[in-house]
Amino acid sequence: MSGPPVVVVGAGPVGLTAALLLARRGLPVRVLERHRAPYPLPRAVHLDDEVFRVLQGAGVADRVLARSRPMAGLRLLDGEHRVLAEFRRPPDAGRHGYPPGSFVHQPDLEDVLAVAAAEAGVVIERGAEVAGLRQDGDGVQLAVHPRDGGADRSVRAAAVLGCDGANSTVRDLVGATMRDLAPADRWLVLDVRSASELPVWPGASQVCDSRRPATFMPVTDGRYRWECRLAPDETVAEATTVHRLAALLAPVDPSEVEIVRAVEYTFRAQVADRWRHGRVVLAGDAAHLSPPFVGQGLGLGLRDVHQVAWKLADVLTGRADDDLLDTYQPEREPHARALIGMARLVGRLMTGGGRGGDVVRRGVLAAVRRIPAVAALATDSRTPPLRPGPLVQRRGRGGRRLAGTLVPQPFVVADGRRCRLDDVLGAGAAELRRSGGDFVVRRADGTETAVAEPTGDLGRWLGNACGVRIRPDRIVGAAISRT
């Protein structure tokens, strides 16, 4: 495609993934990042298998997988760090072809994405701050301020994707505002490194204590993360005294680790009132912020750009009218609100209720922790389906159950080779139909490929449906009934 590029504002994981998804659809892409260098310290640490599908679409999943570690599951502890319940996750590939949960060091993720973006021809400009924008009938004119002190300049864009975080300049420039869904919550975030492996469980540990709720995660390559809620008016210095650190890190001795970062972080539950203004679209933290309890803050943003990239590409290449972009917020906002609501609920269940709540939690968890359905729910990475709408049709047999969900990705055999299903589906829309005991994939360009799925999981998932129509973001648009 000739003409001005799509400009992505923000070179974090969401912005760089968006740039890759757009570039792989043949669009010229330029990324503008206000900071002069990548942020070197850890932030997000969790990716689930649904989000790895987004990274697979961006062409980097296996590179990221090599620099991550599977998450062993979830362990719930009381205030004395005694185990109340443990829910294990298998470390091998699950429903979507990747481990159900993985820990990752965000600078590692950003490094992989930046290298891949350069390989794909994406132009990344650091130290370039967006100071203004003006739309006309053909695109967007951006005013860009170089942070090295040079002269301001104008950048022409076919469209702008605002992935510039919680303090989004793009959001402010289009007049969108954040709406609070819950009060802000102040936490201490403590990142440490250790030359030797620490004696800790290899999954996420949640201290379910109303007085001092905390979370612990071993990340990668000797990195570890602790988080705990700060008391009203409590400072980071007060929360990181020798005595407090010994209690938080137990059984780890604080003197045996290197503290990389100790900061206050305010977790918020917010959603922007408007995600699109003409050819300017918001994604990630610019559009929504989530509490940390289900580990979906980064995942929500990556799901945003997985969807908006193909819609924007279809509009800019003339395959669809601008009206297609009208479906972005109505589809993504309810999904984001559902996960934010889930995070709030899990937070209340794990940490609310005062001393009485602590007593109730011990009793309830002792009763339910051995129930298989509870264990499955605690370790399930699936997120809610998209609601019915112009691009999600819940008609026919299987439609109500399948439409709006993410199609599973088992390993399949196609053309004599073993691969993941998305590698057969291609980058565009596709159909998956039964064919005897196997399946046929028909891609948007009309080509067909016979697919065998040895485990039978795909057939069981389809149930009574003959097949499904799959959108480019791997969401089932509609089920195909038997005729």
N, C-alpha and C positions, 0 to 999 in steps of 0.2 A: 504494500500500500504506500503510495506517495502522499506528500502533504505533511502538515505539521504533526508532531508526535503526540501521543498521550503523555501527559505529564503526571507523574506520581509524586506527591509531596510526602516525604518521610521515607527514610531508608532503614527502618526497622524490619523485623521479620514479615510483617503484614505488607508493607510497601514493596519490599524486594520480591516477595512471592507474587504480588499483583503484577509487578513488572515482568517477571518471568512468564506468567500465564498469558499476559497480553502479547509479549514478544513471540511466544510459541504459536500464537494465532496470526502471526505475520504483521503485527502492528509495530511501527517505530515507537520507542519508549524512552523517555528521559526522566530520571529521578532527581529531585531537588531535596537536599537534606541540609537543615540549618546548622548542624554541628560539623566541625571541620574533620573530625575523626570518629570512627565507630566507638560506641560506648563500651569500655573494656570490662565492666563489672556485670555480674549475673543479675538477671531479673526473672523472666519466666523460666520455669524448670520442667514443665509437664506437657507432653503431647500424647493424644490418644490415637487409636488406629484409624478412626474416621478422618482425623486431621492429616495423618500420613497419606491418605488418598489425595489430599490437596497438594502435598509436597510431591507426590508421584506425578500429578498432572503438571507440576512445574519442572519435572525432570530431575529432582534432587533427593527423592526419598531414600534411595539406597546410600547415598553419601551421608545423609543425616543419620540414618540408622546405624552406620558404622561409628558414629561419634556420640551415640546415646546408649542407654542401658535399660533393659526391661524393668518395669516396676513390679515388685513381688506381690503387691496387693495393698490392703488397708488394715492397719492394726489400731484398735481403739484402747486407750489407756485411761486410768483414773488419775487423780491429782498426785498420787504417789508413784506414778509411772508403772503401775501394775496392769497387766493385760486384762481387759474386759472382754474383748472379742477380736478375732483375727479372721480376715477374709482374704484368701490367697488368690492370685491370678496366675495362670500359666505363662511362662516366659516366651513360649513359641508363638508363631503366627496364629491369629484367631480369625474371626468373622470377616475381617477386611484385609487379610494378607499380611498384617503386621502385629506385633505384640499389642494387647489391649491397652496398655499404658507404658510410657517410656519417660525416663528422665533425660533432660538435655541441658547443657550449659548454653545460655542464649548467645553469648559471643561466638561459640562454635557454630551455632545455627546460622547466625548472620554472616559468618565467614564463608560458609558453604554457599549461601544464597548470593553473596556479592561476587564470588568467583564465577558461579554459573551465569549470573546476569551479564558479567563482562564477556563471557564466552558467547552469549546469545546476542551480543551487540547492543545491549542496553547502556545508555550513557548515564553515569552517576556523577552528579555535581555536589560536592560537599562544601559546606560554608556558604550555601546559597539560601537565603531566607526570603520567603514569599511575603511581600509587603502590600500587595493589592491585586485585585482581579476585576476584569470587566468582560462580560459576555456579549456576543453579537450573534448574528444568524449563522455564522460559520464555525464558531468555536469560542475560545477563551483567550484573552490577553492577560498575561501575568506580569506584574511588576516585581522584579527580583532584586533584592539587596545583598550584595556580596559582603560577608562578614569580615573580610580582610581589609575593608576600608575603601575598596574600589568604587567606581561609579555604578549607580543603579542602571539596570537594563530591562528591556522588555522581552518576554518569551511568549511565543505563540503556541497554543495547544489546541489539538482537536477536541480534547476533553481533559478534565482534571480529576484525579482520584486522591482525595484527602485522607492519607494514612499517617497523619502527623500527631497522633497520640492524644492523651487526655487534655492537654492544653492546646488543642488544634487551632492554628491560625486560619486554616481554610474554613473550619466551622464558623469562626467569628466573622469571616469576610462574607459569607453567604447569609448571615443573620440567623443561623440555627443556635439553639440553646439547649443545655442539658436539663433534664427533669429528674429530680430525686425520687427514687423508689423506696429508699430507707435511709436512716441516719448514717453518717460517715462513721467509720470504725478505725481507731488508731492502733497500729501494731508495730512492734519491733521486728525488723527483718535482719537476721544475723547470718552472714555467709562466712564459712571458715574453710581452711584447707588443712590437710594432714598428710604427712609423708608416709605414714603407715595406716593401714586399714583400721577404722574404728570399730569397736564391738557393738554394732547396731544392726537392727533388722533392715533388710534391703528393700523394704517398701516404704509407704508413707505411714507415719505414726501420728495419730491425733490424740492429744490430751483433752479428754472430755471433762473439763473442770470449770465450773462457773467462775471461780475466783481467778484462775490463771490459765485460760485455754491456750494451747500451743500446738504447733505442728512441726514435725521433723521429717526431712527427706534427705537421703544420701543421693547426690547427683551423679557426677562422672569425674573420673581422674582425680580422686582424693578431695573432691569438693562436697560440702555438706551445707544444708540450709536448715536453720531453726527460725520459727516465727512464733511470737506470743503477743497476746493483746496487752496493750498498755493501760494502766489504771488512769482515771481522770487526772490530768495535770502531771502525770509521771513523765519524766524526761528519759531520753536514751541513756544518758550518763547514770541515772539512778537505776535503770533496768539492767545495766551491764557492770554493776559492781561485782567483785569476786564472789561474794555470797550468792547474788542473784544468778550469775552465770553458772555456778556450780549446781544450783537447783535446776536450771533450765536444761543444761547439757547432760545431766546425769544419765547413764553412768560414765560419760566421757569427762576426763579431767581437763578443764579449760586451759591449764598451763601447757598442755601437750598439743594444742592446735594453734594455727595462725588465724587470727581474725582478719578477714579480708574487708569486710564491710559490716557496720552496725548503724542502721538508719531507722528513722521513723517513717512508716509508710501509711498513708490514709487510704483504706479500702473503701470504695464507694459503690453504690448501686444506682446507676444513672443510665438514661437513654435519651438521645437527642430527639427533639421534636420534629426535625426535618433532616432526612439523609440525602436528599437530592435537590439541587437547584439548577435546572437546565442541564448543561453538560458537566456540572460539578457534582461529584458524588463522594459521600463520606463512608469510611470503613474502619473497622477495628475500634481502638479506644477513642477515636474521634467521634464515633457514633454511639458507643455504649461502654460502660464500666461495670465489672462484676466483682462481688466478694470472692474470696479465694477458695471456698470450701469444696467445690467440685472441680477445681483446677481447669476451668474453661475460659479464662480471660483471653489468652492468646488464641486458643482454638476457635472462639467466636469470630475473631478478626480474620483468621485464615478461611473460615467458612464464608464470610462475607465476600472476600475477593474471589473465591472459587466460583461464586455465583455471578458477581458483577462483571468479571472479566469476559465471560462468553457473551453476556448480554450487550456489553459495551462494544465488543468486537463485531457482533452482528449488526449493531446500529451503524458503526463507523464504516463498515464495508458494504452497506446498503442491503444487507439481507433482511433487515427489520427496520421498522419505523422507530422514532424516539419513544413511542408509547411503550416499547418493551422495557425501558428503564423505569417506567411507572410501577412495574411489578416488583422492583427490588426491595423497597422498604416494606410493603405489605407482606412479602414473604419472609424477609430476614428479621424484622422487628419482633413479631410474635415469638419466633424461635429464640431470639436473644432474651426477650423478657421471660420466657419459660425457664431458660437455664439460669438466669439471674435469680428468679424466684426459687428455683431448686437450691441454689447456693445459699440463699437466705434461710430457707427451711432447714437445710442440713446444718447450718451454723446454729440455729436455735435449738435443734434437737441435740446437738453435740455439746453445746456450751451454755444453754439458757436455763432458767428456772431456779437459780440460786442454789443453796445447799440442798433444798428439797429435790430440785432437779437432778443433782448429783446422785442422791439416793435412789431415785426412780430409775435413772439410767443404769446403775449397777444391776438392779433387779431385772429390768427388761432385757438388757443384753445377755444376762446369764440365762434367760429363758429362750431367747430367739437365736442365739449365735449358732446353734447347731441345726437350724432349719434350712434345708437346701435353698428354698425360694428366697430367703433373706440373704443368704450368701451370694446368690446369683445377682440379686438386685444391687448389693453393695459393690460388686465388681464389674457390673455391666457398663460398657462404654457407650452404649447407644444413646443418642439424643432424640428429642421429640421429632415427629415428622412435621413437614411443612403443612400448613392448612390448605384446604381446597381453594382454588382460584383459577384464573385463566390458564395457568401452566401446570396445574395439579388437578386432574379429573378423577374423582372417586366414584366412577360408575362401573357397573358390571361385576361379575363374580371375581372376587379378589381385589377389586378396586379400593374398597374402604380400608382393607388391611395393608395393601402394598403402596398405593399412590402417596407420594409425599415422603416416603422413606428412602434411605440410602440403599442402593442395591448392594448385596454382599459381594465380596471379592475373593472367591476361592482361587486356588491355583487350578488352572485348566490345561488341557492339551489341545493346541491348535496348530495345524500344519506340521504335526509331528514334534512340536516342541512344548515344553512345560513353561507356563508363564502365568502372570496374574491376569485376571479378567479384563482390567482396564486397558492392558496393552492390546487386547483384541478389539475393545470397543472403539478405540481411536479418540481423537480430541473433540469430535462433535457429538450430535445426538445419534442414537442407535436404537435398534430393536433387538431384543433377545427372545427367541421363540423356541419352544420344544420342537424336537425333530426325532421322532422315535424315542429311544432312550437317551439321546444326547440333545444338543442345542445348536441353533444357528444364530449367528450375530449378523445383522444387516446394518451397515454403517450409513451415514448420511450421504456418502457419495455413491451408494447403491451396491457396493461390493459386499459379498457374503462370505462368511467363514464358518465352517463346521467346528464345533467345540465339544469336547468331551470333558465331563467333570466327575472324576472317579469316586469322590466321597459321597455323592448324592445329596449334599447339603443344598445345592442350588435348586434342585427339584423339590425338595421338601419345603424350601422357602417359598417357591411359587405356589404350592398348594394346588388349588383347582384352576388357577389361571393358566392360559395357554402360553402366555409370555408377558413381557412388559416393554413399554416405550421409555427409554432412558434419556434424560437430558444431559447436556455436556458436563454438568456438575455432579453427575452420577445419581441424581435424584430421580425416582420413578415418577414420570409424568402421568402415566395411566397404565392400568393392567389391560391385557388383551385376553378376552374371554374365549372359551372354546366355542366353535361354531358348529 
